[in-house]
Amino acid sequence: AERVQWGRPVGEHEAVAQKLSFIAATTYGMETMLDLCCLLADDDRNDIRIEAALVKLYASEMAWRIADELIQIRGGRGYETAESLAARGERPAAVEQLLRDLRINRIFEGSTEIMHLLIAREAVDAHLSVAGDIIDPDAGLGRKARAGARAGAFYAKWLPTLAVGKGQAPRAYVEFGPLAGHLRQVERASRKLARSTFYAMSRWQGKMERKQAFLGRVVDIGAELFAMSAVCVRAYAEQDTRPENVELADLFCRQARVRVDALFTALWANTDSVDTAAAKRILAGRYAGLEEGVITPPADLPWVAGWSPGPSTASDVRRRVPPPA
């Protein structure tokens, strides 16, 4: 609002306005998902493993993107340390530190890649429990036959529910006012996601566990739909006391729907197979020429140090942060 470029505050330029809108809407979405999970956790009847994992994954990724956009908006100021800004007489906003500190969330306490696989495994657990023996190469004919009977009974009831639902009704969720259309989209997209997952299981069977990029997109779609549902419910509950939150929920859902559409497209239109093949060639050293001219660390040491059980003999070089006085 204070910086002016070409006669207008930078926040009014569309390129920056998109970033501000994304930051505001996504902050509301993350906060809502977390609050909802905490409320569910307070009720001992609930198993919130999937919800908690989705929030950890979603917030880790989105918070990083928000911080990255924040630095872009602030320009050179975003790259400065708080001390440097204060020395020039400006507010010491430690944005560059925020970006560095947030990056660890995508690695620790379950990396993004591990969280994708963990959540995907939970999502397909019902299918594996009834049809797992069919795709298990070690299962005998008897086990496969019994699994086939169980699967037939299960899918005879389950598959018809994927065709139509409440999301097709024009008046569904009408009590949510301007957010009703988003909830109808969530309902339709949820069934589409189930259909896509079932088709993938039928297509790849036992090899499904190796389709990690596909499973990651499935989980990301689920996280977006969970977030959309959460913000609509929260905004509806607070519409009398915080009417502006209806605007934030609508904004978040509009942005999330664009992301969901892109993820659905990428389920089947992607470069996953050629990427995997290329990675094998990279590991084999076929493209080592790309490294010509790269200055490597002088020490000729392994990328990953070996280890053996027992106490470490290496020096402890961790930096200790003293507790506050």
C-alpha angles and dihedrals in degrees: 000000000000103000113080127203124176090354097305135086108265091238090065093059110098095233091059095034089063090055093048091049092050092049094049096044096043093047088055090048095050093046091050094049091050094047091049092050091050091052090050091048091053088062106074091206093072129089102207100173094118094041093048091047091049092052092048091050097042097044093046092054098039096044088055091051091048092052091047091052090046091058090048091053093048092047114190090358089061090057094050123093120244090251092054092051093048091050089058092049097256131123108282099235106172095211097145089053090049090056093049094046094047093053093074092063090072089058111029127069089021120343119241090256093050092046090054092054095043093052093043090053091053091046094056095038093105091055093047092050092058103030106019094108091056092066096033107108090204095055116106125230092264094055091045091051093050091046090050091055092049092047092050092054093044098047094043086068100032105046096059089058089063094063104064137000147151092302090073093060110096092214097046115129089005089150088072091066114201090008095058094091091055092053091049088053091050090053093049094044091050091058091045089052091052091050092049092049092048092049091050091051090050091048101044102021109172092009090062092096089063093055092087096154090053092047090049091056091048090054093045090053090050091050092052092049091048090051092048091052092048097051093047092053093045094048091048091052092049100038094112097047100030107024091165089069090070087063091049092048091050091048093049093048093049091053093043092052090057090052092047093051090052092049093050090052091049092054089079105010105064145106096244097126096046091044090055092048091048092050090057090053091048091052089049090057098247093137098039088127088079088070095059110124094018111134107225128197109278096234113091095220132141120266090234119031119227121243142190132199117274139054116334119251094196122104117262104242098170115136110239118219109209116229117252114274 
